[in-house]
Amino acid sequence: MRLTCCLFLLSGCAAFSAWAQAFDAQARIELRPEVVVQQRQVLLGDVANVYTNDLATIQRLVALPLGQAPRTGEDATVQREAIARWVRVRLGMGAEQLAWRGAAETHLRTLAQEVPAATIERAGRLALGQWLAERSTRYEVEALGPSRDVTLPAGKLELSARPLALNGEPTSRMVVWLDAHVDGVFAKSIPVSFAVQAYRDAWVAAAPVAEGASLTPGLVEKREVDIQHRGIAAMPATNSAFAPGLRTTRALKAGEALTTHNAAPAPAVARGDWVNMHLKSGGVDLDERAQVLQDGQLGQVVKVKSAAGPAPVAARVVAPGHVEALL
């Protein structure tokens, strides 16, 4: 009986001592066993209930950062002992000032949302379609991915496509990058791949054409072609009639589309042409015939050889068939 009483008294003393310590402590912290985190930074006030009569103390405790929240779709566990050490290091509050209650550890998980693959594909298809519509008369796209839903933080979702190359040309496979923002904060970049077929009306050689030939309406015809021919996207769109002014930079086969790789604007003066050369020296103006030794566009300086002169001279192209000697 005496032993039982002693044990009872000891137990009672221990309980009283713990109660007295909690009463004398500056604050009481009750750790929650499980918490759903909705922001990137985890604070002590997110994982525990803090009780104290001092407003400044409770403000310091609940606002104490514990670290980054686990990534979306992942969990994390934080130990009470680790939090206690962190409070002591950051706030200088030791065991005599705090009474810890509740769970020995807190399980953290991040609130998330599943974005359907179809939603992501639709956003990528829209952006690619707008880009292709400016460069083709007809196109077909087939999504190659993503094949699975994407996990993102919970909140208001906004998907925005990164701009595609302004001067780019369609290819058989294209990737659209989507930036996902949740509540205005960047969350993830998502690539969406597509198989692409794009077409437009273009001018093609009606028959074989030699290199250096000036292209006229009789040498070309309009036809729908695959826009993936290199250089075709940069060519002017077709009109009802072919506008002369191009010449071939290499020989063309029948049915071959005109591109920036096989045709270019004809020069204002071409090598071998005879042009009118104006020469001005002091108060004397002279005009004579000269042969052009290299192609040149308006404003460019080319070498020409006067019919009467022994050596080539530099001349500026001022108009088709006209140059002005530089002295």
C-alpha positions as YAML, in Angstrom:
chain: A
units: angstrom
residues:
- id: 1
  name: MET
  ca: [0.00, 0.00, 0.00]
- id: 2
  name: ARG
  ca: [2.77, 2.37, 0.88]
- id: 3
  name: LEU
  ca: [4.51, 1.59, -2.43]
- id: 4
  name: THR
  ca: [1.32, 2.20, -4.33]
- id: 5
  name: CYS
  ca: [0.85, 5.50, -2.59]
- id: 6
  name: CYS
  ca: [4.40, 6.47, -3.31]
- id: 7
  name: LEU
  ca: [3.95, 5.65, -6.99]
- id: 8
  name: PHE
  ca: [0.75, 7.62, -7.02]
- id: 9
  name: LEU
  ca: [2.43, 10.57, -5.40]
- id: 10
  name: LEU
  ca: [5.38, 10.37, -7.76]
- id: 11
  name: SER
  ca: [3.05, 10.20, -10.73]
- id: 12
  name: GLY
  ca: [1.04, 13.06, -9.39]
- id: 13
  name: CYS
  ca: [4.18, 15.09, -8.80]
- id: 14
  name: ALA
  ca: [5.37, 14.42, -12.37]
- id: 15
  name: ALA
  ca: [2.01, 15.48, -13.81]
- id: 16
  name: PHE
  ca: [1.99, 18.57, -11.64]
- id: 17
  name: SER
  ca: [5.54, 19.39, -12.71]
- id: 18
  name: ALA
  ca: [4.62, 19.10, -16.41]
- id: 19
  name: TRP
  ca: [1.51, 21.24, -15.85]
- id: 20
  name: ALA
  ca: [3.54, 23.81, -13.95]
- id: 21
  name: GLN
  ca: [6.15, 23.89, -16.75]
- id: 22
  name: ALA
  ca: [3.44, 24.50, -19.37]
- id: 23
  name: PHE
  ca: [1.92, 27.20, -17.20]
- id: 24
  name: ASP
  ca: [5.25, 28.94, -16.64]
- id: 25
  name: ALA
  ca: [6.32, 28.63, -20.30]
- id: 26
  name: GLN
  ca: [6.10, 31.73, -22.45]
- id: 27
  name: ALA
  ca: [4.16, 29.83, -25.16]
- id: 28
  name: ARG
  ca: [2.56, 26.45, -25.79]
- id: 29
  name: ILE
  ca: [2.93, 24.88, -29.24]
- id: 30
  name: GLU
  ca: [0.73, 21.99, -30.37]
- id: 31
  name: LEU
  ca: [2.06, 20.28, -33.49]
- id: 32
  name: ARG
  ca: [-0.55, 19.02, -35.96]
- id: 33
  name: PRO
  ca: [-0.14, 15.43, -37.24]
- id: 34
  name: GLU
  ca: [-0.99, 16.26, -40.88]
- id: 35
  name: VAL
  ca: [-1.09, 19.49, -42.86]
- id: 36
  name: VAL
  ca: [-2.06, 20.38, -46.45]
- id: 37
  name: VAL
  ca: [0.22, 23.19, -47.62]
- id: 38
  name: GLN
  ca: [-1.21, 25.74, -50.04]
- id: 39
  name: GLN
  ca: [1.78, 28.06, -50.46]
- id: 40
  name: ARG
  ca: [5.44, 27.64, -51.34]
- id: 41
  name: GLN
  ca: [6.84, 28.71, -47.97]
- id: 42
  name: VAL
  ca: [5.90, 26.68, -44.88]
- id: 43
  name: LEU
  ca: [5.56, 28.66, -41.63]
- id: 44
  name: LEU
  ca: [5.36, 27.40, -38.06]
- id: 45
  name: GLY
  ca: [1.80, 28.70, -37.94]
- id: 46
  name: ASP
  ca: [0.95, 26.30, -40.80]
- id: 47
  name: VAL
  ca: [1.95, 23.18, -38.87]
- id: 48
  name: ALA
  ca: [1.14, 24.09, -35.27]
- id: 49
  name: ASN
  ca: [-1.34, 25.88, -32.99]
- id: 50
  name: VAL
  ca: [0.45, 28.50, -30.87]
- id: 51
  name: TYR
  ca: [-0.96, 29.65, -27.54]
- id: 52
  name: THR
  ca: [0.43, 32.60, -25.58]
- id: 53
  name: ASN
  ca: [-0.80, 35.77, -23.89]
- id: 54
  name: ASP
  ca: [1.94, 37.85, -25.49]
- id: 55
  name: LEU
  ca: [0.97, 39.23, -28.93]
- id: 56
  name: ALA
  ca: [4.54, 39.90, -30.05]
- id: 57
  name: THR
  ca: [5.59, 36.34, -29.18]
- id: 58
  name: ILE
  ca: [2.75, 34.70, -31.07]
- id: 59
  name: GLN
  ca: [3.45, 36.88, -34.10]
- id: 60
  name: ARG
  ca: [7.12, 35.86, -34.10]
- id: 61
  name: LEU
  ca: [6.30, 32.18, -33.74]
- id: 62
  name: VAL
  ca: [3.54, 31.80, -36.30]
- id: 63
  name: ALA
  ca: [5.55, 33.77, -38.92]
- id: 64
  name: LEU
  ca: [8.73, 31.70, -38.47]
- id: 65
  name: PRO
  ca: [9.63, 30.12, -41.84]
- id: 66
  name: LEU
  ca: [10.42, 26.42, -41.74]
- id: 67
  name: GLY
  ca: [11.42, 25.98, -45.39]
- id: 68
  name: GLN
  ca: [9.99, 25.25, -48.83]
- id: 69
  name: ALA
  ca: [6.86, 23.17, -49.23]
- id: 70
  name: PRO
  ca: [7.28, 19.73, -50.85]
- id: 71
  name: ARG
  ca: [7.01, 19.69, -54.60]
- id: 72
  name: THR
  ca: [3.61, 19.07, -56.11]
- id: 73
  name: GLY
  ca: [2.72, 15.41, -55.86]
- id: 74
  name: GLU
  ca: [5.34, 14.74, -53.17]
- id: 75
  name: ASP
  ca: [5.08, 14.47, -49.36]
- id: 76
  name: ALA
  ca: [7.44, 15.45, -46.54]
- id: 77
  name: THR
  ca: [7.73, 14.90, -42.78]
- id: 78
  name: VAL
  ca: [9.09, 17.37, -40.23]
- id: 79
  name: GLN
  ca: [10.12, 16.25, -36.71]
- id: 80
  name: ARG
  ca: [9.19, 18.13, -33.54]
- id: 81
  name: GLU
  ca: [12.81, 18.04, -32.33]
- id: 82
  name: ALA
  ca: [13.99, 19.66, -35.58]
- id: 83
  name: ILE
  ca: [11.42, 22.43, -35.24]
- id: 84
  name: ALA
  ca: [12.39, 23.02, -31.61]
- id: 85
  name: ARG
  ca: [16.06, 23.38, -32.57]
- id: 86
  name: TRP
  ca: [15.11, 25.77, -35.38]
- id: 87
  name: VAL
  ca: [13.05, 27.93, -33.01]
- id: 88
  name: ARG
  ca: [15.98, 28.05, -30.61]
- id: 89
  name: VAL
  ca: [18.43, 29.04, -33.38]
- id: 90
  name: ARG
  ca: [16.22, 31.61, -35.13]
- id: 91
  name: LEU
  ca: [14.31, 33.12, -32.20]
- id: 92
  name: GLY
  ca: [16.57, 32.28, -29.24]
- id: 93
  name: MET
  ca: [13.68, 30.62, -27.38]
- id: 94
  name: GLY
  ca: [14.72, 27.53, -25.38]
- id: 95
  name: ALA
  ca: [12.92, 24.68, -23.63]
- id: 96
  name: GLU
  ca: [12.18, 26.78, -20.55]
- id: 97
  name: GLN
  ca: [10.15, 29.24, -22.65]
- id: 98
  name: LEU
  ca: [8.20, 26.74, -24.76]
- id: 99
  name: ALA
  ca: [5.94, 23.83, -23.93]
- id: 100
  name: TRP
  ca: [5.55, 21.38, -26.84]
- id: 101
  name: ARG
  ca: [2.38, 19.34, -27.25]
- id: 102
  name: GLY
  ca: [0.62, 17.45, -30.02]
- id: 103
  name: ALA
  ca: [2.22, 15.13, -32.58]
- id: 104
  name: ALA
  ca: [5.87, 14.14, -32.52]
- id: 105
  name: GLU
  ca: [6.05, 14.83, -36.26]
- id: 106
  name: THR
  ca: [3.96, 16.54, -38.93]
- id: 107
  name: HIS
  ca: [3.23, 15.02, -42.33]
- id: 108
  name: LEU
  ca: [3.15, 17.67, -45.10]
- id: 109
  name: ARG
  ca: [1.50, 17.38, -48.49]
- id: 110
  name: THR
  ca: [0.90, 20.00, -51.13]
- id: 111
  name: LEU
  ca: [-2.54, 20.72, -52.53]
- id: 112
  name: ALA
  ca: [-2.47, 19.84, -56.23]
- id: 113
  name: GLN
  ca: [-4.60, 19.73, -59.36]
- id: 114
  name: GLU
  ca: [-4.46, 17.36, -62.33]
- id: 115
  name: VAL
  ca: [-4.48, 19.17, -65.68]
- id: 116
  name: PRO
  ca: [-5.86, 16.84, -68.39]
- id: 117
  name: ALA
  ca: [-3.56, 16.09, -71.30]
- id: 118
  name: ALA
  ca: [-6.40, 17.12, -73.63]
- id: 119
  name: THR
  ca: [-6.41, 20.63, -72.11]
- id: 120
  name: ILE
  ca: [-2.68, 21.01, -72.65]
- id: 121
  name: GLU
  ca: [-2.88, 19.66, -76.19]
- id: 122
  name: ARG
  ca: [-5.71, 22.06, -77.03]
- id: 123
  name: ALA
  ca: [-3.68, 25.09, -75.90]
- id: 124
  name: GLY
  ca: [-0.67, 23.98, -77.93]
- id: 125
  name: ARG
  ca: [-2.76, 23.22, -81.01]
- id: 126
  name: LEU
  ca: [-4.36, 26.67, -80.88]
- id: 127
  name: ALA
  ca: [-1.00, 28.45, -80.74]
- id: 128
  name: LEU
  ca: [0.49, 26.35, -83.54]
- id: 129
  name: GLY
  ca: [-2.61, 26.75, -85.69]
- id: 130
  name: GLN
  ca: [-2.45, 30.55, -85.46]
- id: 131
  name: TRP
  ca: [1.22, 30.46, -86.49]
- id: 132
  name: LEU
  ca: [0.58, 28.10, -89.42]
- id: 133
  name: ALA
  ca: [-2.44, 30.09, -90.63]
- id: 134
  name: GLU
  ca: [-0.14, 33.05, -91.35]
- id: 135
  name: ARG
  ca: [2.15, 30.89, -93.48]
- id: 136
  name: SER
  ca: [-0.08, 28.41, -95.26]
- id: 137
  name: THR
  ca: [-3.45, 28.04, -96.94]
- id: 138
  name: ARG
  ca: [-4.08, 24.58, -95.52]
- id: 139
  name: TYR
  ca: [-2.54, 22.56, -92.72]
- id: 140
  name: GLU
  ca: [-3.01, 19.41, -90.67]
- id: 141
  name: VAL
  ca: [-1.58, 18.79, -87.21]
- id: 142
  name: GLU
  ca: [-1.54, 15.64, -85.09]
- id: 143
  name: ALA
  ca: [-0.60, 15.77, -81.43]
- id: 144
  name: LEU
  ca: [2.28, 13.53, -80.35]
- id: 145
  name: GLY
  ca: [2.23, 14.45, -76.65]
- id: 146
  name: PRO
  ca: [1.80, 14.89, -73.76]
- id: 147
  name: SER
  ca: [0.11, 11.52, -73.32]
- id: 148
  name: ARG
  ca: [-0.53, 11.92, -69.58]
- id: 149
  name: ASP
  ca: [-2.16, 14.46, -67.30]
- id: 150
  name: VAL
  ca: [0.16, 16.97, -65.63]
- id: 151
  name: THR
  ca: [0.18, 17.57, -61.86]
- id: 152
  name: LEU
  ca: [0.38, 21.24, -60.86]
- id: 153
  name: PRO
  ca: [-0.23, 23.21, -57.66]
- id: 154
  name: ALA
  ca: [-3.85, 23.99, -56.90]
- id: 155
  name: GLY
  ca: [-5.14, 27.39, -57.95]
- id: 156
  name: LYS
  ca: [-6.20, 29.39, -60.98]
- id: 157
  name: LEU
  ca: [-4.41, 27.93, -64.00]
- id: 158
  name: GLU
  ca: [-3.24, 29.89, -67.02]
- id: 159
  name: LEU
  ca: [-1.48, 28.26, -69.99]
- id: 160
  name: SER
  ca: [0.43, 30.58, -72.32]
- id: 161
  name: ALA
  ca: [2.38, 29.49, -75.40]
- id: 162
  name: ARG
  ca: [5.86, 30.83, -76.00]
- id: 163
  name: PRO
  ca: [6.11, 32.70, -79.34]
- id: 164
  name: LEU
  ca: [7.19, 30.56, -82.26]
- id: 165
  name: ALA
  ca: [9.92, 31.87, -84.56]
- id: 166
  name: LEU
  ca: [8.59, 34.82, -86.57]
- id: 167
  name: ASN
  ca: [10.77, 33.98, -89.57]
- id: 168
  name: GLY
  ca: [10.65, 30.24, -89.06]
- id: 169
  name: GLU
  ca: [9.41, 27.70, -91.57]
- id: 170
  name: PRO
  ca: [7.09, 24.77, -90.81]
- id: 171
  name: THR
  ca: [8.74, 21.39, -90.34]
- id: 172
  name: SER
  ca: [7.32, 17.88, -90.23]
- id: 173
  name: ARG
  ca: [7.59, 17.87, -86.43]
- id: 174
  name: MET
  ca: [7.15, 20.96, -84.28]
- id: 175
  name: VAL
  ca: [7.18, 21.58, -80.53]
- id: 176
  name: VAL
  ca: [5.10, 24.22, -78.75]
- id: 177
  name: TRP
  ca: [6.27, 25.19, -75.26]
- id: 178
  name: LEU
  ca: [3.51, 26.11, -72.82]
- id: 179
  name: ASP
  ca: [4.25, 28.01, -69.62]
- id: 180
  name: ALA
  ca: [1.84, 27.11, -66.82]
- id: 181
  name: HIS
  ca: [1.12, 29.82, -64.22]
- id: 182
  name: VAL
  ca: [-0.95, 29.12, -61.11]
- id: 183
  name: ASP
  ca: [-2.43, 32.17, -59.36]
- id: 184
  name: GLY
  ca: [-0.05, 34.29, -61.40]
- id: 185
  name: VAL
  ca: [3.07, 32.38, -60.31]
- id: 186
  name: PHE
  ca: [5.13, 30.34, -62.79]
- id: 187
  name: ALA
  ca: [4.73, 26.62, -62.08]
- id: 188
  name: LYS
  ca: [6.07, 24.58, -64.99]
- id: 189
  name: SER
  ca: [7.01, 24.55, -68.68]
- id: 190
  name: ILE
  ca: [5.30, 21.85, -70.74]
- id: 191
  name: PRO
  ca: [6.39, 20.83, -74.27]
- id: 192
  name: VAL
  ca: [3.69, 19.69, -76.69]
- id: 193
  name: SER
  ca: [4.83, 17.93, -79.89]
- id: 194
  name: PHE
  ca: [2.91, 17.84, -83.17]
- id: 195
  name: ALA
  ca: [3.28, 16.16, -86.54]
- id: 196
  name: VAL
  ca: [2.67, 18.87, -89.14]
- id: 197
  name: GLN
  ca: [1.63, 18.97, -92.78]
- id: 198
  name: ALA
  ca: [1.21, 22.44, -94.27]
- id: 199
  name: TYR
  ca: [0.48, 23.61, -97.80]
- id: 200
  name: ARG
  ca: [0.21, 26.85, -99.75]
- id: 201
  name: ASP
  ca: [-0.15, 28.02, -103.32]
- id: 202
  name: ALA
  ca: [3.21, 28.67, -104.89]
- id: 203
  name: TRP
  ca: [4.82, 29.19, -108.26]
- id: 204
  name: VAL
  ca: [6.54, 26.16, -109.78]
- id: 205
  name: ALA
  ca: [8.55, 25.74, -112.95]
- id: 206
  name: ALA
  ca: [6.25, 24.71, -115.81]
- id: 207
  name: ALA
  ca: [9.25, 23.16, -117.60]
- id: 208
  name: PRO
  ca: [13.01, 22.88, -116.95]
- id: 209
  name: VAL
  ca: [14.57, 26.34, -116.51]
- id: 210
  name: ALA
  ca: [18.27, 27.12, -116.90]
- id: 211
  name: GLU
  ca: [20.37, 28.84, -114.24]
- id: 212
  name: GLY
  ca: [20.34, 32.64, -114.46]
- id: 213
  name: ALA
  ca: [17.14, 32.78, -116.51]
- id: 214
  name: SER
  ca: [14.71, 35.64, -115.94]
- id: 215
  name: LEU
  ca: [11.41, 34.16, -114.83]
- id: 216
  name: THR
  ca: [8.37, 35.21, -116.85]
- id: 217
  name: PRO
  ca: [4.69, 34.15, -116.57]
- id: 218
  name: GLY
  ca: [5.17, 31.56, -119.30]
- id: 219
  name: LEU
  ca: [7.90, 29.75, -117.38]
- id: 220
  name: VAL
  ca: [5.94, 29.23, -114.13]
- id: 221
  name: GLU
  ca: [2.53, 28.02, -113.02]
- id: 222
  name: LYS
  ca: [0.60, 28.17, -109.74]
- id: 223
  name: ARG
  ca: [0.22, 24.96, -107.76]
- id: 224
  name: GLU
  ca: [-0.41, 23.88, -104.15]
- id: 225
  name: VAL
  ca: [2.85, 22.58, -102.69]
- id: 226
  name: ASP
  ca: [4.14, 21.25, -99.40]
- id: 227
  name: ILE
  ca: [5.33, 24.31, -97.49]
- id: 228
  name: GLN
  ca: [8.10, 22.28, -95.90]
- id: 229
  name: HIS
  ca: [10.27, 22.85, -98.96]
- id: 230
  name: ARG
  ca: [13.19, 24.86, -97.54]
- id: 231
  name: GLY
  ca: [12.86, 28.55, -98.30]
- id: 232
  name: ILE
  ca: [9.34, 28.50, -99.69]
- id: 233
  name: ALA
  ca: [7.77, 30.19, -96.65]
- id: 234
  name: ALA
  ca: [9.90, 33.28, -97.27]
- id: 235
  name: MET
  ca: [8.71, 33.67, -100.87]
- id: 236
  name: PRO
  ca: [5.93, 36.19, -101.60]
- id: 237
  name: ALA
  ca: [2.44, 34.75, -101.56]
- id: 238
  name: THR
  ca: [0.99, 34.00, -104.97]
- id: 239
  name: ASN
  ca: [-1.37, 36.45, -106.64]
- id: 240
  name: SER
  ca: [-3.65, 36.01, -109.60]
- id: 241
  name: ALA
  ca: [-0.75, 36.73, -111.95]
- id: 242
  name: PHE
  ca: [2.97, 36.15, -111.72]
- id: 243
  name: ALA
  ca: [4.97, 39.34, -111.21]
- id: 244
  name: PRO
  ca: [8.27, 39.23, -113.13]
- id: 245
  name: GLY
  ca: [11.42, 40.34, -111.39]
- id: 246
  name: LEU
  ca: [12.96, 37.03, -110.31]
- id: 247
  name: ARG
  ca: [15.70, 35.00, -111.91]
- id: 248
  name: THR
  ca: [16.96, 31.52, -111.15]
- id: 249
  name: THR
  ca: [20.12, 31.06, -109.10]
- id: 250
  name: ARG
  ca: [20.38, 27.45, -110.24]
- id: 251
  name: ALA
  ca: [18.70, 25.24, -112.83]
- id: 252
  name: LEU
  ca: [15.12, 24.18, -112.04]
- id: 253
  name: LYS
  ca: [13.37, 20.91, -112.82]
- id: 254
  name: ALA
  ca: [9.81, 20.85, -114.15]
- id: 255
  name: GLY
  ca: [7.37, 21.13, -111.23]
- id: 256
  name: GLU
  ca: [10.01, 22.44, -108.80]
- id: 257
  name: ALA
  ca: [8.72, 25.20, -106.51]
- id: 258
  name: LEU
  ca: [10.39, 28.59, -106.45]
- id: 259
  name: THR
  ca: [12.16, 29.18, -103.13]
- id: 260
  name: THR
  ca: [14.72, 31.57, -101.69]
- id: 261
  name: HIS
  ca: [17.29, 28.87, -102.40]
- id: 262
  name: ASN
  ca: [16.76, 28.65, -106.17]
- id: 263
  name: ALA
  ca: [15.44, 32.11, -107.14]
- id: 264
  name: ALA
  ca: [16.22, 35.70, -106.21]
- id: 265
  name: PRO
  ca: [15.24, 39.19, -107.32]
- id: 266
  name: ALA
  ca: [16.88, 40.07, -110.60]
- id: 267
  name: PRO
  ca: [19.64, 42.68, -110.13]
- id: 268
  name: ALA
  ca: [19.22, 46.22, -111.40]
- id: 269
  name: VAL
  ca: [22.36, 45.61, -113.47]
- id: 270
  name: ALA
  ca: [23.75, 42.18, -114.28]
- id: 271
  name: ARG
  ca: [27.22, 41.00, -115.11]
- id: 272
  name: GLY
  ca: [27.84, 41.34, -118.84]
- id: 273
  name: ASP
  ca: [25.12, 43.98, -119.37]
- id: 274
  name: TRP
  ca: [25.92, 47.16, -121.25]
- id: 275
  name: VAL
  ca: [24.69, 50.19, -119.32]
- id: 276
  name: ASN
  ca: [24.77, 53.96, -119.52]
- id: 277
  name: MET
  ca: [27.55, 55.38, -117.31]
- id: 278
  name: HIS
  ca: [27.33, 59.02, -116.21]
- id: 279
  name: LEU
  ca: [30.61, 60.72, -115.37]
- id: 280
  name: LYS
  ca: [30.72, 64.09, -113.66]
- id: 281
  name: SER
  ca: [34.02, 65.90, -113.14]
- id: 282
  name: GLY
  ca: [34.05, 69.57, -112.27]
- id: 283
  name: GLY
  ca: [31.76, 71.36, -114.69]
- id: 284
  name: VAL
  ca: [31.87, 68.56, -117.24]
- id: 285
  name: ASP
  ca: [29.11, 65.91, -117.54]
- id: 286
  name: LEU
  ca: [29.81, 62.90, -119.75]
- id: 287
  name: ASP
  ca: [27.72, 59.86, -120.64]
- id: 288
  name: GLU
  ca: [29.16, 56.78, -122.25]
- id: 289
  name: ARG
  ca: [28.55, 53.07, -122.60]
- id: 290
  name: ALA
  ca: [30.11, 50.65, -120.11]
- id: 291
  name: GLN
  ca: [29.98, 46.94, -119.47]
- id: 292
  name: VAL
  ca: [29.05, 45.71, -115.98]
- id: 293
  name: LEU
  ca: [31.53, 43.27, -114.46]
- id: 294
  name: GLN
  ca: [29.35, 42.14, -111.51]
- id: 295
  name: ASP
  ca: [25.69, 42.03, -110.49]
- id: 296
  name: GLY
  ca: [24.36, 44.96, -108.50]
- id: 297
  name: GLN
  ca: [21.16, 46.26, -106.92]
- id: 298
  name: LEU
  ca: [20.12, 49.90, -106.61]
- id: 299
  name: GLY
  ca: [22.59, 51.85, -104.48]
- id: 300
  name: GLN
  ca: [25.34, 49.25, -104.67]
- id: 301
  name: VAL
  ca: [28.80, 49.95, -106.04]
- id: 302
  name: VAL
  ca: [29.95, 47.68, -108.88]
- id: 303
  name: LYS
  ca: [32.91, 47.42, -111.20]
- id: 304
  name: VAL
  ca: [32.31, 48.53, -114.79]
- id: 305
  name: LYS
  ca: [34.57, 48.89, -117.83]
- id: 306
  name: SER
  ca: [34.11, 51.82, -120.13]
- id: 307
  name: ALA
  ca: [34.04, 51.10, -123.85]
- id: 308
  name: ALA
  ca: [36.77, 53.71, -124.24]
- id: 309
  name: GLY
  ca: [38.69, 53.19, -120.99]
- id: 310
  name: PRO
  ca: [41.54, 50.76, -120.43]
- id: 311
  name: ALA
  ca: [40.77, 49.74, -116.81]
- id: 312
  name: PRO
  ca: [37.65, 49.00, -114.73]
- id: 313
  name: VAL
  ca: [36.20, 51.79, -112.57]
- id: 314
  name: ALA
  ca: [33.84, 51.82, -109.59]
- id: 315
  name: ALA
  ca: [30.30, 53.02, -110.25]
- id: 316
  name: ARG
  ca: [27.12, 53.27, -108.19]
- id: 317
  name: VAL
  ca: [23.90, 51.74, -109.55]
- id: 318
  name: VAL
  ca: [21.36, 54.59, -109.75]
- id: 319
  name: ALA
  ca: [18.66, 52.91, -111.86]
- id: 320
  name: PRO
  ca: [18.19, 49.75, -113.92]
- id: 321
  name: GLY
  ca: [20.67, 50.09, -116.79]
- id: 322
  name: HIS
  ca: [22.26, 53.24, -115.33]
- id: 323
  name: VAL
  ca: [25.36, 53.77, -113.20]
- id: 324
  name: GLU
  ca: [27.29, 56.79, -112.01]
- id: 325
  name: ALA
  ca: [31.09, 56.66, -111.99]
- id: 326
  name: LEU
  ca: [32.82, 57.39, -108.68]
- id: 327
  name: LEU
  ca: [35.97, 59.51, -109.03]
...
